[in-house]
Amino acid sequence: MLAMDGVTNASESKLRLKSTLQELPFWQVHIEVECLGNDLAMLFKQEPLLPGIILNNNQQYVGMISRRKFFEYMSQTYSLALFSTRPIKTLYKFFQQEVLTLSEDMLIVNATQATLQQPPEIAYEPILVKTTSGKYKLVDFHQLLLAYSQIHILTLVELQQVEEQSRVAKAGFRNLQQNYTQLIQNEKMAALGQLVAGIAHEINNPVNFIAGNIVHAIEYSQNLLNIIRLYQQCYPEPKPEIKTAIAQIDLDFLSTDLPRLLNSMKVGAKRIKEIILSLRNFSRLDESDKKLVDIHEGIDSTLVILQSRLDELGESINIIKEYGELPKVDCYAGLLNQVFMNILANAIDAIEESLVITHSSSVRDKAKICIRTELTDDKQVIIRICDNGSGIPESYQNRLFDPFFTTKPVGQGTGLGLSISYQIVVEKHGGQLQCISAFGEGTEFIIKIPAQLNS
């Protein structure tokens, strides 16, 4: 068993636009498949950041087990007892895991794109890198995205420099434009991967199983409780042993609480199914063409996706919906939902920033995001999304829709969200996207698109 991890840190490495995977920090943790499952668990315990372990048979590569897949499988019923004392190869037969293998001389930008093109359920798995000497090592997906973000910033800096010297360096400018186009595509795929990430695929079947069977469980439990009541009526004086058992389990409380417990489980299963449906409505992966959709349904689905962000702030943000009477709108639904996601996420960020700055309970109570919709006489659909967050300085407002421009700290924003939103609204739908903001008073985005999209 060999355990060795990379010693460099991505934030300290000097990356270039043409940097390859061999410049990233890596993990080389190998274990023989004849070792026991407990040995695998011990390695993961010793290295909390270890993304995965390479499996060898007589020092020859046979596969890889990621941390996420290992603990996900071992948490299942009986798996720990079944595999902990058996050879790892027995456990690995059940995985049937696809492993993305890339060459160490592959560009980081191309590697990120290849990773994000994987199925959502394996997109965030560690990347297996094959060296020129035929050895294998692992790169954490987080480190890949971190390096990609640095290259993104380098591209912006060089793009600005080359634009100033474009008359002298036209060839270099064309290369940077190609890099810019590729970064935009990667941004779209990264957003999609964050939204779905295999959640709907992984939990839909077990949730349907639970939701389908809990109805019968409620019926069966009620039948059993009815039989117990009937016994109590027919035999009002049970034997001492039965009286003791009834007292120990507190039968009266159990009879009252069990139906409530099962009903709460039924409500929870229904809620999960609603979230899965919202994920599908939001991403609309099967709807690349324009079609008639309910705009309000898209906004509501987006809010469901962002619910975890809202929950992090407790009850700090009040979501106010003032929906008008809208017809079904002819549009590219998946793209339009991406616009809602970008603007609403920015609104939450702005309010969160103002809460951190003020630390005031009165400001916290008044924090709100208001969403209004209306249909004009000339059949234009208007969606207004406004917040009372920190606002945008006037000097920044004329650059909001420029590619790569961001007011967020380095590493927290790509500067592509609003740029892509502008392209979707204006170029794809023939509409208008405006921003009205005052620093310290809040921001309002106004989306205006035709109800009937011209072909």
C-alpha positions in Angstrom: 0.0 0.0 0.0 1.5 3.4 -1.1 0.1 6.7 0.1 1.6 9.9 -1.4 -0.1 13.2 -2.2 0.8 16.2 -4.3 2.7 18.9 -2.4 1.9 22.0 -4.5 -1.1 24.3 -3.9 -3.1 25.5 -6.9 -3.3 29.0 -5.4 0.5 29.2 -5.3 1.2 27.7 -8.7 2.0 30.1 -11.6 -0.6 29.0 -14.2 -0.6 30.2 -17.8 -3.3 30.2 -20.5 -1.8 27.0 -21.9 -1.2 25.3 -18.6 -1.8 21.5 -18.6 -3.0 19.0 -16.0 0.6 18.1 -15.0 0.8 21.6 -13.3 -2.0 20.9 -10.9 -1.7 19.4 -7.4 -2.4 15.7 -7.5 -3.0 12.7 -5.2 -1.3 9.3 -5.6 -2.8 6.9 -3.1 -2.7 3.3 -4.3 -4.0 0.2 -2.6 -4.0 -3.5 -3.7 -7.4 -5.0 -4.4 -6.6 -7.9 -2.2 -6.6 -5.6 0.9 -9.7 -5.4 3.1 -12.4 -2.9 2.8 -11.4 -1.6 6.3 -8.0 -0.6 4.9 -9.8 1.5 2.3 -11.9 3.2 4.9 -8.8 3.8 7.0 -7.0 5.7 4.1 -10.0 7.9 3.6 -10.1 8.6 7.4 -6.4 9.5 7.5 -6.7 11.9 4.6 -10.0 14.0 5.0 -9.3 15.8 1.6 -8.5 12.6 -0.3 -10.9 12.6 -3.3 -10.3 8.9 -4.3 -8.0 5.9 -4.2 -6.4 4.1 -7.1 -6.8 0.3 -7.1 -3.9 -2.0 -8.2 -3.6 -5.7 -8.7 0.1 -6.7 -8.4 1.0 -3.0 -8.8 -1.0 -2.8 -12.1 -3.9 -0.3 -12.4 -7.4 -1.9 -12.3 -9.7 1.0 -11.3 -10.5 3.9 -8.9 -12.9 4.4 -6.0 -13.9 7.9 -5.2 -14.6 9.1 -1.6 -18.2 10.0 -2.5 -19.1 6.7 -4.1 -17.3 4.7 -1.4 -19.2 6.2 1.5 -22.4 6.4 -0.4 -22.3 2.6 -1.0 -21.0 1.7 2.4 -23.8 3.7 4.1 -26.4 1.3 2.6 -27.9 -1.4 4.8 -25.6 -4.3 5.5 -22.8 -3.0 3.2 -20.4 -2.1 6.0 -20.7 -5.6 7.6 -20.6 -7.3 4.3 -17.5 -5.6 2.7 -15.4 -4.3 5.6 -13.6 -7.6 6.2 -13.6 -8.8 2.6 -11.1 -7.9 -0.2 -11.7 -4.6 -2.0 -12.1 -6.4 -5.3 -15.4 -7.9 -4.0 -16.7 -4.4 -3.3 -15.4 -2.9 -6.5 -17.5 -5.4 -8.6 -20.6 -3.6 -7.4 -19.5 -0.2 -8.5 -19.4 -0.4 -12.3 -18.1 3.2 -12.1 -17.0 5.2 -15.2 -13.7 6.9 -14.7 -12.6 9.8 -16.8 -9.0 9.3 -17.8 -7.1 12.3 -19.3 -3.5 12.8 -20.4 -1.3 15.0 -18.2 -0.4 17.1 -21.2 -4.0 18.1 -21.8 -4.8 21.8 -21.4 -6.7 22.7 -18.2 -9.4 24.6 -20.2 -10.0 21.5 -22.4 -9.9 19.2 -19.4 -12.6 21.3 -17.6 -14.8 21.2 -20.7 -14.4 17.4 -21.0 -15.2 16.9 -17.3 -18.4 19.0 -17.5 -19.6 17.1 -20.5 -19.8 13.9 -18.4 -23.2 12.7 -17.2 -24.3 14.8 -14.2 -24.1 11.9 -11.7 -20.3 11.6 -12.3 -19.4 15.1 -13.3 -17.9 15.9 -9.9 -15.8 12.7 -9.5 -12.0 13.0 -9.3 -10.2 13.0 -12.6 -7.8 10.1 -13.4 -4.6 11.5 -15.0 -2.2 9.2 -16.9 1.4 10.4 -17.0 3.8 10.0 -19.9 5.5 7.2 -17.9 2.3 5.2 -17.8 1.6 5.9 -14.1 -1.7 7.2 -12.7 -2.6 10.0 -10.4 -5.8 11.8 -9.3 -6.8 15.4 -9.6 -9.6 16.8 -7.4 -12.4 18.3 -9.4 -12.3 21.3 -7.0 -8.7 21.9 -7.8 -9.5 21.7 -11.6 -12.2 24.4 -11.2 -9.9 26.6 -9.1 -7.2 26.4 -11.8 -9.8 27.1 -14.5 -10.9 30.2 -12.5 -7.4 31.5 -12.4 -6.9 30.9 -16.2 -10.3 32.7 -16.6 -8.9 35.8 -14.8 -5.6 35.6 -16.8 -7.6 35.5 -20.0 -9.5 38.7 -18.9 -6.2 40.5 -18.1 -4.5 39.5 -21.3 -7.6 40.3 -23.3 -7.7 43.8 -22.0 -4.0 44.2 -22.7 -4.3 42.8 -26.2 -7.3 45.0 -27.0 -5.2 48.1 -26.3 -2.5 46.7 -28.6 -4.8 45.1 -31.2 -3.3 46.9 -34.1 0.0 45.3 -33.4 -1.1 41.9 -32.2 -4.2 40.9 -34.2 -3.3 37.2 -34.2 -3.0 37.0 -30.4 -6.3 38.8 -30.1 -8.1 36.2 -32.3 -6.7 33.4 -30.1 -8.0 35.1 -27.0 -11.4 35.5 -28.5 -11.5 31.7 -29.1 -10.5 31.2 -25.5 -13.3 33.6 -24.5 -15.9 31.7 -26.5 -14.8 28.4 -24.9 -15.0 29.9 -21.4 -18.6 31.0 -22.0 -19.6 27.5 -23.1 -17.9 26.1 -20.0 -19.7 28.6 -17.8 -23.0 27.4 -19.2 -22.2 23.7 -18.6 -20.9 24.5 -15.1 -24.2 26.2 -14.2 -26.1 23.2 -15.5 -23.9 20.8 -13.6 -24.5 22.7 -10.4 -28.2 22.6 -10.9 -28.8 18.9 -11.6 -25.6 17.2 -10.5 -27.4 13.9 -10.7 -29.8 14.7 -7.9 -33.0 14.0 -9.9 -31.6 10.9 -11.4 -30.3 9.5 -8.2 -33.3 10.1 -5.9 -36.3 9.9 -8.2 -36.7 6.1 -8.0 -36.3 5.6 -4.3 -38.5 8.6 -3.5 -41.2 7.1 -5.8 -40.8 3.8 -4.0 -41.3 5.5 -0.6 -44.2 7.6 -1.7 -45.9 4.6 -3.3 -45.5 2.4 -0.2 -46.2 4.8 2.6 -49.9 4.9 1.6 -50.1 1.2 2.3 -48.0 1.5 5.5 -50.5 4.1 6.8 -53.4 1.7 6.0 -51.7 -1.3 7.5 -50.8 0.5 10.7 -54.3 1.8 11.1 -55.7 -1.8 10.6 -53.3 -3.1 13.3 -54.3 -0.3 15.7 -58.0 -1.1 15.1 -57.4 -4.7 15.9 -55.6 -3.7 19.2 -58.6 -1.5 20.1 -61.0 -4.4 19.4 -58.9 -6.7 21.6 -59.1 -4.1 24.4 -62.9 -3.9 24.1 -63.4 -7.7 24.0 -60.7 -8.4 26.7 -60.8 -5.4 29.0 -58.8 -7.2 31.7 -55.6 -8.5 30.1 -53.0 -10.6 31.8 -50.3 -8.9 33.9 -47.6 -9.6 31.3 -49.7 -7.7 28.7 -50.3 -4.8 31.0 -46.6 -4.5 31.6 -45.8 -4.5 27.9 -48.5 -1.9 27.2 -47.0 0.3 29.9 -43.5 -0.1 28.6 -44.3 1.0 25.1 -46.9 3.6 26.2 -49.6 2.2 23.9 -51.8 5.3 24.1 -49.1 7.6 22.9 -47.9 5.2 20.2 -51.5 4.9 18.9 -51.8 8.6 18.6 -48.3 9.4 17.3 -47.8 6.6 14.8 -50.4 8.0 12.3 -48.9 11.5 12.7 -45.4 10.1 12.1 -46.4 8.3 8.9 -48.4 11.3 7.6 -45.3 13.6 8.1 -43.2 11.1 6.1 -45.8 11.2 3.4 -45.6 15.0 3.3 -41.8 14.8 3.2 -41.8 12.4 0.3 -44.3 14.7 -1.6 -42.0 17.7 -1.0 -39.0 15.8 -2.4 -41.0 14.9 -5.5 -41.9 18.6 -5.9 -38.2 19.5 -5.7 -37.3 16.9 -8.4 -40.0 18.3 -10.6 -38.7 21.8 -10.1 -35.2 20.7 -11.1 -36.6 19.2 -14.3 -38.8 22.3 -15.0 -35.8 24.6 -14.4 -33.2 22.8 -16.6 -35.6 21.6 -19.3 -32.8 19.5 -20.8 -35.2 18.0 -23.3 -36.4 21.4 -24.6 -33.7 23.0 -26.8 -36.4 24.5 -29.1 -38.7 27.4 -28.4 -42.2 26.5 -27.2 -45.1 27.9 -25.2 -44.4 27.9 -21.4 -45.6 29.3 -18.2 -43.2 32.1 -17.1 -44.4 31.9 -13.5 -43.6 28.2 -13.4 -40.0 28.9 -14.5 -39.6 31.6 -11.8 -41.1 29.4 -9.1 -38.8 26.5 -10.1 -35.8 28.8 -9.9 -36.7 29.9 -6.4 -37.0 26.3 -5.4 -33.4 25.7 -6.7 -32.2 28.7 -4.7 -34.1 27.7 -1.5 -30.9 26.4 0.1 -29.3 29.9 -0.3 -32.4 31.5 1.3 -32.4 28.9 4.1 -28.8 29.8 4.9 -30.0 33.3 5.8 -32.9 32.0 7.9 -36.0 34.2 7.5 -33.9 37.3 6.5 -35.2 37.6 2.9 -38.9 38.1 2.2 -39.8 36.9 -1.3 -42.8 38.9 -2.6 -44.5 37.7 -5.8 -46.8 40.1 -7.6 -47.7 38.0 -10.7 -50.0 39.5 -13.3 -52.2 37.7 -15.8 -49.8 36.3 -18.4 -50.5 34.0 -21.4 -48.2 31.2 -22.2 -45.0 32.7 -23.7 -43.3 31.5 -26.8 -39.6 31.3 -25.7 -36.5 29.2 -25.1 -37.5 28.1 -21.6 -34.2 26.6 -20.4 -32.3 29.7 -21.4 -34.8 32.1 -19.9 -34.7 30.2 -16.6 -30.9 30.7 -16.6 -31.5 34.4 -16.8 -33.8 34.2 -13.7 -31.2 32.2 -11.9 -28.4 34.7 -12.6 -30.5 37.8 -11.5 -32.0 36.2 -8.4 -28.7 34.8 -7.3 -27.1 38.3 -7.6 -30.1 39.8 -5.7 -29.5 37.3 -2.8 -25.7 38.1 -2.9 -26.5 41.9 -2.7 -28.8 41.5 0.3 -26.4 39.1 2.0 -23.6 41.7 1.6 -25.8 44.5 3.1 -26.7 42.3 6.0 -23.0 41.5 6.7 -22.1 45.2 6.5 -24.9 46.6 8.7 -25.5 43.7 11.3 -28.8 45.5 11.9 -31.9 43.6 12.9 -34.1 46.3 11.4 -32.4 46.0 8.0 -32.6 42.2 8.3 -36.4 42.4 8.9 -36.8 44.6 5.8 -34.7 42.6 3.4 -36.8 41.6 0.4 -36.9 40.5 -3.2 -39.9 41.5 -5.2 -40.9 39.8 -8.5 -43.5 41.5 -10.6 -44.9 40.4 -14.0 -47.3 42.1 -16.4 -48.5 42.0 -20.0 -48.5 45.3 -21.9 -51.0 46.3 -24.5 -48.6 45.6 -27.3 -48.2 42.0 -26.1 -44.8 42.5 -24.4 -44.1 40.4 -21.2 -42.3 42.4 -18.5 -40.6 40.7 -15.5 -39.3 43.0 -12.8 -36.9 41.6 -10.2 -35.9 44.1 -7.5 -34.1 43.9 -4.2 -33.2 46.3 -1.4 -29.6 45.2 -1.1 -26.4 47.1 -1.3 -27.0 48.5 -4.8 -24.5 49.1 -7.6 -22.2 52.2 -7.8 -23.1 54.4 -10.8 -19.5 54.1 -12.2 -20.1 50.3 -12.6 -23.6 50.4 -14.2 -22.5 51.0 -17.8 -20.3 47.9 -17.7 -22.7 45.4 -16.0 -23.3 43.4 -19.2 -19.7 43.4 -20.4 -18.1 39.9 -20.5 -15.9 39.2 -17.5 -16.9 42.3 -15.6 -17.7 41.6 -12.0 -17.9 43.6 -8.7 -17.4 40.5 -6.7 -14.1 39.5 -5.1 -11.7 37.3 -7.1 -12.8 33.7 -7.1 -16.4 34.5 -6.3 -17.7 35.6 -9.6 -16.8 34.9 -13.3 -18.4 38.1 -14.8 -20.3 36.0 -17.3 -23.7 35.6 -15.7 -25.2 39.0 -16.7 -23.3 39.0 -20.0 -24.9 35.7 -21.0 -28.3 36.9 -19.6 -28.1 39.9 -21.9 -27.4 37.8 -24.9 -30.3 35.4 -24.1 -32.8 38.2 -23.6 -31.7 40.6 -26.4 -30.2 38.4 -29.1 -32.1 35.2 -28.6 -35.5 36.6 -27.7 -35.4 40.1 -29.3 -36.1 41.7 -26.0 -34.6 44.2 -23.6 -32.7 43.8 -20.3 -32.3 47.0 -18.2 -30.8 47.7 -14.8 -31.8 50.5 -12.5 -29.8 50.8 -9.3 -28.7 53.3 -6.6 -25.8 52.5 -4.4 -27.0 51.6 -0.9 -30.7 51.5 -2.0 -31.1 48.4 -4.1 -31.3 47.2 -7.7 -34.1 46.4 -10.2 -33.6 44.4 -13.3 -36.3 44.7 -16.0 -36.7 41.9 -18.5 -38.9 42.7 -21.5 -39.6 40.0 -24.2 -42.4 39.5 -26.8 -45.1 37.1 -25.8 -44.9 35.6 -29.4 -41.3 35.0 -30.5 -40.7 35.7 -34.2 -39.2 32.9 -36.2 
